[in-house]
Amino acid sequence: MHWHHDFEIVTALCGVLDVQIGRKHILLEAGDSIFVNQNMLHGIQQVDGHAPDPMPNIVFLGAAIAPETSSIYKKYIWPIACCDTLPFIVFKHNERWHQKINASLRDIYCQMTEKSQCYEMAVQRELSNIFESIFLHFKDLPKFETTHIQMNARIRIQKMLSYIYEHYAETVTLEDIAKSANISRSEAGRCFNIYMGCSPVEALIQYRLQMAYRMLTDVTLSLREISEACGFNSVNYFSRRFKKMYGYTPGLSRALGK
């Protein structure tokens, strides 16, 4: 789960993707895409299969289309960016006006892969086309009301996740995580259970394991150095948790080049 000030658009190419936006889960079928509005807490996970499916995506600011001071930005981009009831838009592969947007996305992914001459301008044009379509259908798009309680919970979980992401390599307690959002340990546990489906400490361990997974590509680092750099005090515990999460030990992961 993460968030950023940019917009993000993701496409499911082959399999089904489970996209979580806040507390809501959306299943994308092959050929579907989803637009995630800025500052929305979100995460993506492959539903089935062991080999990773291709998941092309683009992360961009509205200023990539037009300067924030321009009339185009204020009239066509800002109303979408600041719409609290529009956290996301799903573009289905079998709906007519959605097909036009999915075609633009395919061209964007192709342009960004091939990087032919003037590809940046081609990407900008397709992003303009996408926002034009969104603007023209804005009134008909599904909206989702957010209560004050839901907004507070989202802010709290973002504060606690930020703390975990910044301090995962250090000794971190449940008390530390809760204090980062100025709430009790029980309320911290409730927030994580709602948004993450696990405890705050389990979320911390999972993030540490993700960081360790990335570090395994650096063969100059020993498993002990990696485990310590990711906040684990015991190599054996690190190995057990890694195997539980990924299905194989960190040593075997490195040997197989996974």
N, C-alpha and C positions, 0 to 999 in steps of 0.2 A: 504494500500500500504506500502510495506516495502522492505528491501534488506539486504543482508548479504554476507559475504565472502565465505560462504559454497555453495555447490551445493544443490539443492532440487528436489525431485521427488514426485509428487502427483498423486494419482489414484482416478478416479470417480467410485465408487462402484455401486450405485443405480440410482441416478438421473443425471441431466446435470449440469456441473459446468462451470461458466464463469471465465476463467483465463485471467487476464490482465497482459501483459508483456510490460512495457513501455506504449505506446499508443495503442498497438494492443490487440484485444480481441480474445481469442480462446475458442471455445465451446468444452468441453470434454463430450462425451457420456459415458454411463455406460460401464466400462471395459477399457476405454482409460486411458493413463497416460501421464504426461508431465514432461520433464526434464528441469529445469530452471538453466541456467548457473549462475555462481557466480557474485555478485555485480549488478544483474539485478533488477530494480524496478518492483515489481510484487504484485498482490493481487488476491484473489480467492473469489468467491461468488456463492452461490447456486442459480440456476435460478428459480426454483419453489418449492412449498411445504412448509408447515409451520414447520414440524419436521425436525431437522437437519439430513442430510444424512451422513453416514460414509464417511470420507475422509482420508484414511491412507496416510501417507507421511513419507519421511525420509530426514533429513537434515544432510549433512556430508561433510567433507573436503576430498580432493583427497588423503591426507596423510593417510586416513583410508584404502586405497588400497595399497599404497607403499610410503615410505619416499620421501619427496620432493627432496632430494639429489640423489635418486636412478635413474638408467638408465630407469627403467620402468615408473617412474613418468614423466621424461623428454621426453620420446618417445611417450607415449600413453595418458597421462592425461593432461600435460601442453598444447599441441596443441589444445585441446578442450576448456580448461579453458581460454586461451588467445585469442580465436577466437571472434573478435568483431562482426562478421557477423552471429554468432550462439547464439542468446540470449536464444533460447529454442528448444526443439525437442519434437514433439508429437508422441506417440506410440499408434497407433490405435488398437482396439481389434480384427479387422478383416483383418489385414495385416500380412503376414507370418512371416517375421523376427521380427516384433514388438511383435508378440505373444510370442516369446521366452523371450523377455525382460519382458513382463507383467507377465509371469510365474515366472521369477526370483524375480520380485517385490512381488508377492503373497507369495513366500517362505520367503522373507525378513520380510514382515509384520507378518507372522506367527511365525517366529523365535523370533522376538522382542517382541511379545505378550507372547509367552509361556516361553521364556528364559530357554530353556533346556540346558543341559551340552554342553559347547563349542559353544553356539549359536553365539557368536561374530565372531568366525572363519567361521561359515556358512554364516553369513551376508557378511563378507569380500569377500568370494568366489563368492557370487552372484553379488556383486558390481563389482568385476573384470570381471565377465562374461558380465555384462551390458556395461562396458567401452570397452571391447573387441569388442562387436557388434557395438557400436557407431563408434569406430575407423575403423573397416572394411567397414562401410558404409558411412564414413565421406564425401567422394567426392560427394556422391549422395544426401546428406541431403540438404533441402532447406536453402538458406542463405538470410540474410536480411541486406542490406547496411544501415548504419547510417550516416546521414550527420553531418557536424560540428555544424549546427544550432540545430539539434535534440539532439546531445550530450550535448551542452551547456544547453539546456532546461532541460534535465534530471538531470544534475548536480545541476542546480538551484532548481528544485523541491525537490531533495534529501536534499539539505541544509536547505530548509524551513521546510520540514517535520521533519528533525532532531531537528530543533529548537522547533517545536510544541511538539514533543514527550518528549523533555527535560524540557520544561517550561509550560506545559499545566496547572499546578496547580497554576501558577502565573497570574497576570494581564498581558495579552498579547494583543497588538493592531496590526492592519494591517501593520502599519509602522514598528513595531518590526519584523514581519515575513518577510517583504520585505528586511529590512536591513540585515537580516541574510544571504541573498544571494547577497547583494550589488546591488539591482535592485529597480526600482520604484514600487509604489503600483499598478499601472496599469499593469506593466509587471508581477508582482506577481499574479494578478488576472487572467491574460491571461494564465500563466503556470498552475495554478490550474484548470482552466476551461478545458484546453486541457487534462490533466492527470487524474483529479479527478472528473470532471463534476460538480464542485461547487466552491464557493469562498474560499479564504484562511481562513476567519473567520468561515465559515460553516464547513470546514475540522477540525478546532480547536474544535468546539463544538461537532462534531461527535466523535472525539477522547476522549474528556472529558467524554462523555456519555458511551463510551466503557469501560473506566477505572472505572466509577461509577458502571457499570453493574457487573464488577468483584468484586468490593468492597462490593456489597450487600450481598455476602455470609458470611461476617463477621457481625454476629448479635450483636456484642458488639458496633458497630458504629451506631449512629442515622443517619437519612436521612440528617439532617442539617450538621453533621460532614462529611458525604460523599460528599455532594454538595460543601462544602467549600474546602475539600481536592482536588476536581477535578476542582477548579477554578470558580465555580458558586457563585455569590453573593446573589442569591435569591433561596430559597428552592422551591418556587412556580414556578419560571421560569425553574428550573432544572426539576421539575416534569412534566411540560407541554412539554418540549423538549424531555424528556425520553419517555413519552407516544406517542408523535408524531413519534419517531424513532422505538420503540419496540411494540407499540400497547396496552400497559398497563402501569399503574403508577409504580414507583419504589417500593411503599409500597405493591402493589399487586404482583409484581414480587418476592419480598422477601417472601410473604405469600405463594405463589404457588411453591416456590423453583425453579424458572426458572433461 
